[in-house]
């Protein structure tokens, strides 16, 4: 795993935690922040996956 993948997965996990916590306590703002952070983390991890795939193919 490269740094991009690790950071992305970490951000995804933090976003998921915020999303669940926001939903549990009825805090819509926290829930939305979590969903956004989750998607950003997923995108970052995807970039890392692509880099790893390119590097592996070379």
Secondary structure as UniProt FT lines:
FT   HELIX           3..25
FT   HELIX           28..57
//
